[in-house]
Structure formats: structure tokens, C-alpha cells
Amino acid sequence: MLNREQSVALLMAYNRVRDIDHPLGSLPREVAMYIMNIAYNPDPDSGIAIALRLAADGQEKAIEALEKMIEENPSLLLQAGDVVSRGGVPASRKTLIAFFLSEGDPIGAKRIEFGFEKIPDGKKIHEFQYKEYEPHIKALKKQIESKIPTFNLIPLFDALIKSTPLDITEALKKETDHKSGLSEAMQEFITALKLKRNAVMHYEHYTTLMQAFDLRFERWAELSNNYSNYDKCYFLWGQVIWRLQYNLPAVDRFAFARAFDDEERTVDFKYGNGGTFPDAHVNAGPDFIEGDFGFAIYGLMGWGWGGAPRMSMPCAGHLSLENTCRTKASLLETLCSNNQSINRLRPTGV
């Protein structure tokens, strides 16, 4: 949604431009005011706050409950509120559609579109909310197609391979005077992963995560000292890949948890003996590095970091993630182009 300065500017433009072809000029004034965030409600007990929490949950039962809310009160699509995503991302002044687009979740957005049909000028409002995100969706698609990592992990891998046991031990501490190539590379990595304030898209490291899986396979012999010691492999799994997965949106948590095998909207592991992919707040946070490892998930087997040494094969999970990202970027672009032909989030046979 728009910030205060943008809302004021847009309101001024609305007052001056009444051309029927203008995206706001043809809307009733009260509808334009809704769109410009004047319907923002920060009350955590408000209807929009409850609806956004269901959207952030993202699982099937939550989406079904959200659909029922929209059926009973379609004006929720005009309102904005605050929520925290499963990836721990604070989302402020978001409409429901804006939240799903920010999460990179075209199916979630598609499932509540029906409410616009019950709103006066709903088609124009629908188009406006999508058009606002169109440049960001195009940027996401370009990133996925380029395969260029948002943060290049090669220097970090090099530093980890060259590190000593002491370097690894000290790198796991919050307070230490020990300086090494590994500690410096990790600090650059952690800094790069810090969430940007008011970021439009909730995740920007898909290509970095893909690179991490690729490098893990390609450099496994070096990391494991010719398969004789897996300390560096554990460090990579529990400190690097974990951090890259920490802020993943709900829809991507579902994909990993379900081993890219089905489209179920759940964090329950398909092959994990009852385990679940935890939300970001379950961990200690992206700055937690002292004496323990974070929870990472490979995807295909639903295991945490403890299974890392047995998984030195090429990462089919990476290929599934890449295909999923490509597909959802295309579906998001389709939504923003107002083409309503959406069927499946992930291709079969991945």
C-alpha cells in the first residue's frame, strides 16, 4: 500500500484529474480514499487484522476461513492493516491482495478475488491493487530468470573451506575477539540478509538459496575434507542455509515441507515423521549464532540439519525450488496483467 506522502499526492492528483481514462478519475471518491490507505486500521482486533492473520497463516483451513470472511464482508478487500508473516516479516499497511503479492503467493491472491465482484467498481479496484505490484513482480521474474544470486556466496564458501576448527568454534559465538576470514565473511552474509524496512516483496534471496544448494554439492569433497570430517558441512547447513530459509514466505515453507511433491498448503512434512517447518519466530532470530545451529530443511526428505552429511547428492530440491519460483513469478505476472487463467502453482513431474 501507499505511504502517507504517496497517499496525499494521489489524493491531490485525484482532485485535479477527472478524466475517465485516468485509473482513479473514474472511481467514486470514497473508493479512491479506500485505495489510498485512508481505510488503514492498526487495531489488532479489527476484522482486517484477523483476515490478515489468516492470510499470513496461509494453510488450507486458514484460507478457507478467510474466504468465508470475504464472502460475508467483501469490503475487507478495501481495508489495510498490519501483520507479521510466517517468515517473521512485519507487513504494515497491507491490503489482503497486497499481502499475498508481497509473499509471492498467486494462489492465495486468486482465491479471494471473488470478493471484488461484490464491490461497486470492484473491477477497477482489483486492477489498481495488482498494477501497484506489477513492477515488483517483473523484477522478481527477472531475478529468477537471471539465476544471479542476490548475495554471492562463493567468498563465504572459500572462507569456510579454508577455516580451522578454532575459526568455526569462534564463529558460533556472539562475543569473541577471534578474527578470521570466516567470521568476516559470515558477518557480511548476515548483514546482507537483514530485512529491509518496508520492503515491498517479503523475500529476495531465492537465487542465493539456489546457489547455496549448488555450491554445497559441487564443493562437498572440499567441505568434508575428502569425506573424513563433516564439521564444515554442518556449519554450512545450520548457519548458512538455515539463514537463507529463515524468512521464507509461507507458500515456500509449504513447498519445502511437502517436498515439492504436492500443492498442500501446510507446513507438515510429507516425509518427516510428523515434523513441521517452523515459523521464523520459533528460532532465536537471524542474529542467533551462539553454540547451536538453526533449523534448515532440504525439501525432498524433510530433514533438519542432522541429516546433512548423508545428503551430498545433487539437490533435486534446488531444481524444484527453481521451477516453483519460475512458475509463481509467471502466475503473479499473469495476475498483474489481469489475465485470470491460473490453474496450478507448481508443475507436475518436478
C-alpha positions in Angstrom: 0.0 0.0 0.0 0.9 3.7 -0.3 2.7 5.6 2.5 1.3 8.9 3.8 3.2 11.1 1.4 2.1 9.0 -1.6 -1.5 9.0 -0.4 -1.6 12.8 -0.2 0.0 13.2 -3.6 -2.5 10.7 -5.0 -5.4 12.5 -3.4 -4.3 15.8 -4.9 -4.0 14.1 -8.3 -7.5 12.6 -7.9 -8.9 16.1 -7.1 -7.3 17.5 -10.2 -7.6 14.7 -12.7 -11.2 13.6 -13.5 -10.5 12.1 -16.9 -12.5 8.9 -17.3 -9.3 7.2 -18.6 -7.3 8.0 -15.5 -7.1 5.0 -13.2 -8.5 7.0 -10.3 -10.6 9.5 -12.2 -13.4 7.0 -12.9 -13.7 5.8 -9.3 -16.1 7.2 -6.7 -14.2 9.4 -4.3 -14.9 7.2 -1.3 -13.4 4.2 -3.2 -10.3 6.2 -4.2 -9.9 7.1 -0.5 -10.1 3.4 0.5 -7.4 2.6 -2.1 -5.2 5.4 -0.7 -4.9 3.8 2.7 -7.4 6.0 4.4 -9.1 2.7 5.4 -6.0 1.7 7.3 -6.8 0.2 10.7 -4.0 -0.6 13.1 -6.3 -2.2 15.7 -5.1 -5.8 16.1 -8.6 -6.9 16.9 -10.2 -5.4 13.8 -11.7 -7.5 11.1 -8.9 -6.7 8.6 -6.3 -7.7 11.3 -8.0 -11.0 11.8 -8.2 -11.5 8.0 -4.5 -10.7 7.5 -3.5 -13.2 10.2 -5.4 -15.8 8.3 -3.6 -14.8 5.1 -0.3 -14.9 7.0 -1.1 -18.4 8.3 -1.7 -19.4 4.7 -2.6 -23.0 5.4 -5.7 -24.5 3.8 -8.0 -24.1 6.8 -6.9 -20.5 7.3 -7.6 -19.7 3.6 -11.0 -21.3 3.8 -11.8 -19.2 6.9 -10.5 -16.1 5.0 -12.7 -16.9 2.0 -15.7 -17.1 4.4 -14.9 -13.7 5.8 -14.6 -12.2 2.3 -18.0 -13.8 1.4 -19.6 -12.2 4.4 -17.8 -8.9 4.2 -16.2 -8.2 0.8 -15.2 -4.6 1.9 -12.3 -6.2 3.7 -10.6 -6.2 0.3 -10.6 -2.4 0.5 -9.0 -2.2 4.0 -5.4 -2.3 5.2 -3.8 -3.4 8.4 -0.6 -4.8 10.0 0.5 -8.4 10.3 3.7 -10.5 10.7 4.3 -13.2 8.1 5.4 -16.8 8.8 8.8 -15.7 7.7 8.9 -13.1 10.5 8.5 -10.2 8.2 6.4 -7.3 9.6 4.0 -6.2 6.9 2.5 -2.7 7.5 -0.5 -1.1 5.9 -1.2 -4.0 3.7 -4.5 -4.9 1.9 -5.1 -8.7 1.6 -4.2 -8.7 -2.0 -1.0 -6.7 -1.3 0.0 -9.1 1.4 -0.4 -12.2 -0.9 1.5 -10.4 -3.7 4.3 -9.4 -1.3 4.5 -13.0 -0.2 4.8 -14.2 -3.8 1.6 -16.2 -3.4 -0.6 -16.0 -6.6 -2.9 -18.8 -5.5 -3.7 -17.1 -2.2 -4.5 -13.9 -4.1 -6.6 -15.7 -6.6 -8.7 -17.4 -4.0 -10.1 -14.1 -2.6 -10.6 -12.3 -5.9 -14.3 -13.2 -6.0 -15.0 -10.5 -3.4 -14.3 -7.8 -5.9 -17.4 -8.8 -7.8 -19.5 -7.8 -4.8 -17.9 -4.3 -4.5 -19.0 -1.3 -6.6 -16.3 -0.6 -9.2 -14.6 -3.7 -7.9 -13.0 -4.5 -11.2 -11.2 -1.2 -11.3 -10.1 -1.6 -7.6 -9.0 -5.1 -8.4 -6.8 -3.8 -11.3 -5.4 -0.9 -9.3 -4.3 -3.2 -6.4 -2.5 -5.5 -8.9 -1.0 -2.8 -11.0 0.7 -1.4 -7.9 2.8 -4.5 -7.7 3.4 -5.1 -11.4 7.0 -3.6 -11.4 8.0 -5.6 -8.4 6.6 -8.9 -9.8 8.6 -8.2 -13.1 11.7 -7.7 -11.0 11.2 -11.0 -9.2 10.7 -12.8 -12.5 13.9 -11.2 -13.9 15.8 -12.2 -10.8 14.7 -15.9 -11.1 15.5 -16.0 -14.9 18.9 -14.5 -14.4 19.9 -17.0 -11.7 22.3 -14.4 -10.4 22.4 -14.7 -6.5 21.2 -11.6 -4.6 24.3 -12.2 -2.4 27.3 -14.1 -3.9 28.2 -17.0 -1.6 31.4 -18.0 -3.2 33.7 -15.9 -0.9 31.9 -17.4 2.1 32.3 -20.9 0.8 36.0 -20.2 0.2 36.4 -18.9 3.7 34.6 -21.9 5.2 36.8 -24.4 3.3 40.0 -22.6 4.4 38.8 -22.2 8.1 40.4 -24.0 11.0 38.4 -25.8 13.8 39.0 -22.8 16.0 37.7 -20.4 13.3 34.4 -22.4 13.3 34.1 -22.6 17.0 34.7 -18.9 17.4 32.3 -18.0 14.5 29.5 -19.6 16.5 29.9 -17.1 19.4 28.3 -13.7 19.7 31.1 -12.3 21.7 34.6 -13.1 20.5 37.9 -11.3 19.8 38.9 -14.0 17.3 39.1 -12.6 13.8 39.2 -14.8 10.7 38.2 -14.9 7.1 35.2 -17.0 8.1 34.0 -14.6 10.8 34.3 -11.6 8.4 32.5 -13.5 5.6 29.7 -14.6 7.9 29.2 -11.0 9.1 28.9 -9.8 5.5 26.4 -12.6 4.9 24.3 -11.8 8.0 24.3 -8.1 7.2 23.1 -8.8 3.6 20.2 -10.9 4.9 18.9 -8.3 7.3 15.3 -7.4 6.3 14.9 -4.0 4.6 12.4 -1.7 6.2 9.1 -1.6 4.4 10.4 -4.0 1.7 7.6 -4.5 -0.9 8.5 -8.1 -1.5 9.0 -10.3 1.6 11.8 -12.3 0.2 14.7 -11.5 -2.1 17.2 -14.4 -1.8 15.7 -17.2 -3.9 18.7 -17.2 -6.2 21.1 -17.1 -3.2 19.4 -20.2 -1.8 19.7 -22.0 -5.1 23.4 -21.1 -5.2 23.9 -22.4 -1.7 22.5 -25.8 -2.7 24.5 -25.9 -5.9 27.8 -25.0 -4.2 27.1 -27.4 -1.4 27.0 -30.3 -3.9 29.8 -29.0 -6.1 32.2 -28.4 -3.2 31.2 -31.2 -0.9 34.6 -33.0 -1.1 36.4 -29.9 -0.1 33.9 -29.1 2.7 34.2 -32.6 4.1 37.9 -32.9 3.7 37.5 -35.8 1.3 34.6 -37.2 3.3 36.6 -37.5 6.5 35.1 -34.7 8.6 31.7 -33.1 8.3 32.0 -30.1 10.8 32.1 -27.6 7.9 29.1 -29.3 6.3 27.2 -29.0 9.5 28.2 -25.3 9.8 27.0 -24.7 6.2 23.7 -26.4 6.8 22.9 -24.9 10.2 24.3 -21.4 9.8 24.1 -20.6 6.1 21.3 -22.5 4.5 19.2 -22.1 7.7 19.6 -18.3 7.5 18.6 -18.3 3.8 15.4 -20.2 4.7 14.6 -18.3 7.9 12.5 -15.6 6.3 10.9 -17.7 3.5 7.2 -16.8 2.9 4.5 -19.3 3.9 4.0 -20.5 0.4 7.7 -21.5 0.1 7.6 -23.1 3.5 4.7 -25.2 2.3 6.7 -26.2 -0.8 9.7 -27.4 1.1 7.7 -29.1 3.8 5.8 -31.0 1.1 9.0 -32.0 -0.7 7.7 -30.2 -3.8 5.5 -33.2 -4.3 2.1 -31.8 -3.9 0.3 -28.4 -3.5 -1.0 -28.9 0.0 -0.9 -25.7 2.0 0.6 -27.0 5.2 4.0 -26.8 7.0 3.6 -30.5 7.9 6.5 -32.6 6.4 5.4 -35.1 3.8 8.3 -37.3 4.6 9.2 -36.2 8.1 7.5 -38.5 10.7 5.1 -35.8 11.9 7.6 -32.9 11.8 6.8 -29.4 10.7 8.8 -26.5 9.1 8.7 -24.0 11.9 7.9 -20.3 11.6 10.7 -17.8 11.9 9.8 -16.8 15.4 10.3 -20.4 16.6 14.1 -19.9 16.1 16.0 -17.3 18.1 16.2 -15.0 15.1 18.7 -14.3 12.3 21.3 -12.9 14.7 21.4 -16.1 16.8 24.7 -17.8 16.2 26.0 -18.8 19.7 26.7 -22.5 20.2 23.8 -24.0 18.2 22.5 -24.5 14.7 19.4 -23.2 13.1 16.7 -25.4 11.5 17.2 -25.9 7.8 15.2 -28.2 5.5 16.4 -30.0 2.4 13.0 -30.4 0.9 13.0 -33.9 -0.5 13.5 -35.8 2.7 12.0 -33.3 5.2 15.1 -33.5 7.5 16.8 -30.8 9.6 20.5 -30.2 9.7 21.3 -33.5 11.3 20.9 -35.3 8.0 23.3 -33.1 6.2 26.3 -35.5 5.7 24.0 -38.1 4.1 22.7 -35.7 1.5 25.7 -34.9 -0.7 23.7 -35.8 -3.9 22.7 -33.1 -6.4 20.0 -31.0 -5.0 16.7 -32.0 -6.7 15.2 -29.7 -4.1 17.0 -26.8 -5.8 15.6 -27.7 -9.2 12.1 -28.0 -7.7 12.6 -24.6 -6.0 13.8 -23.0 -9.2 10.8 -24.5 -11.2 8.4 -23.3 -8.4 9.8 -19.8 -8.4 9.7 -19.6 -12.2 6.1 -20.8 -12.2 4.9 -18.5 -9.5 6.6 -15.4 -11.0 4.8 -16.1 -14.2 1.5 -16.6 -12.4 2.0 -13.4 -10.5 2.7 -11.5 -13.7 -0.4 -13.0 -15.2 -2.4 -11.7 -12.3 -1.0 -8.3 -12.6 -1.8 -8.3 -16.3 -5.4 -9.1 -15.2 -5.4 -12.4 -17.1 -7.5 -14.7 -14.9 -6.2 -18.1 -16.2 -4.5 -19.6 -13.1 -4.5 -23.3 -12.5 -1.6 -24.8 -10.6 1.2 -23.2 -8.5 3.8 -25.9 -9.2 4.2 -28.0 -12.4 3.7 -31.8 -12.1 6.6 -34.1 -12.5 9.1 -31.9 -10.7 
